Amino acid sequence: MCDPGAPSLSVARCRSSYICDRLAAGTPLAGVLVTTGIGEVESLLRYALLVEGAAHTKAGLRRALAEGR
């Protein structure tokens, strides 16, 4: 039995949660890209905007990737 007011569980929601958790934990972006199968670091922007302390621009994400963060 589940709470009818709770958001439904979906693969997309699980993926988003995983990516946001990795970004919040400070996992190097190269590792996030490999484990998620995302090809371009700029594609992480939609998730990074939800994470305090993560880069919030495409340029910031590219810089963090280049620096190994």
Number of C-alpha atoms within 10 A of each C-alpha: 3 7 7 7 6 7 9 9 8 9 8 9 12 11 12 15 13 15 21 22 14 16 23 15 12 13 14 15 21 17 14 19 17 10 10 11 9 13 11 11 19 15 13 23 18 14 17 21 14 13 18 11 12 20 18 17 15 16 13 15 22 17 14 17 16 11 10 12 16
